[in-house]
């Protein structure tokens, strides 16, 4: 009898180990400043991305995928925390008052540059479920010891260069350190492929953020096509990055890990104005589609049907609950949703009614077809509900009568993205019913999240000049 009990206990233990091993590995390939239109499969007219295009054919493409914010740090804070910007307070890089102070018409909300250690990160949540966790590349959520990724849930943190990573690297065959980071990630996955624990590998590239670099041969190829040096360098950097995507996928296939590994490919925000995103409006730093809509592919052989397209709007806050659900855990109260039902059935959709953005600050330098001729963005909150998108601009809202003068103050922009993906036709005055419905939902969300709002300039309350970081233009 005792022997039988021991055998049963051993079987139970082996079953538990087997079940743990069946939980998928998770790999996130996260580009920096890669615009929606910068991939071949999304319609780029001059950039070649054969590996990303092949991944799109082998997986599920989401053509309404969004970043949590219009530039680097806040978008990454949303991904890592699973929370909207009002909850974590990271709105920009360094300062939320960037640009000519005399042109700012409201007082902004103070920015925080660090993701506070009080937040339970996606890495901490996965680690609690028995995952090995590693980040390769750009953290961008704090340089203090208490905000390091090593105390925010990651077992391993490797970066090719941590100080001023956006200056020229000067290594011809390793532009932006992208090949070093990729090889380190592959080395890590190789070391852990036979572990009893699955792994979470977050490959957060510095490419294709400026300063742009490309391998000499890649640059020469684009210059031979007649592109000017600046455009050829942008395209070359993107094509070299594409090669690293192929390296990861090839490794997963050759090692057999692909059968039990979910791979997500996407970017942190839109492209800089070096790469026009037409028909999308705007670029990085704005909250038009060109600033926040991202390429997105989910790949998992035999789990996710190849060659499928999902039109459901999603946002990078959704990755956290998706990963925790795959790990068998119960996600904390987060702002995102589990995407796994959508990955396995393209007819599925999320349960939420809308997606939101809140940026209560200023970013310097205008974007292509932007609203403002000085700033990429002035303080704004945004809602996307179905095919409709509403933008609430606080300068006009605060200084020109708010809701009482909504018909005349130009504080609201309303677009139907189904028929106007380029956001050229503002329907705020033509469809007041839809305008008021979305505005009500947005104001309710701002209240529910306790979102701090810009305020009116007074004699004792004026905008304070912020710094412009060369780490994130």
Order of alpha helices (4+ residues) and beta strands (2+ residues): alpha-beta-alpha-beta-beta-alpha-alpha-beta-alpha-beta-beta-alpha-beta-alpha-alpha-beta-alpha-beta-beta-beta-beta-alpha-alpha-beta-beta-beta-beta-beta-alpha-beta-alpha-beta
